[in-house]
Amino acid sequence: MNSPLPGGALPMGSITEMIMTAFTTRLSLGASLACALGAMAATPVMAQEMEKCFGVALAGQNDCAAGPGTTCAGTSTVDYQGNAWTLVPAGTCTTMELPAQADGTARMGMLEEQMRDLPA
């Protein structure tokens, strides 16, 4: 680069411009990296596979269109209603610990609609 100043020195404006360009470039790269890392951290939770699990929702906490006696989310009227479902992480439905039924029979989450604990 040819310098207009004696001894090859650059004018002060050129030095400032070079420093600002380098700073802006590094700042942009840092921001891009931060955004990419943030997106990667959020992806596993959002992309986690979910499944319908019947008979685990408390009254009024089911997800939409659960079956007879319900019309949409939050309309189940009985705890652990067998035809009411809620979304749970895949693979966890049948291993959830639930209280026993009134007759002492074990109550479990199921992947298919059940005819138990239905509203009267």
ABEGO torsion letter per residue (X at the ends): XBBABBGGBBBAAAAAAAAAAAAAAAAAAAAAAAAAAAAAAAAAAAABBBBBBBGABBBGABBBGAEBGBABBGABABBGBAABBBBBBBGAAAABBBBBBAAGBBBBBBABBBBBGBBX
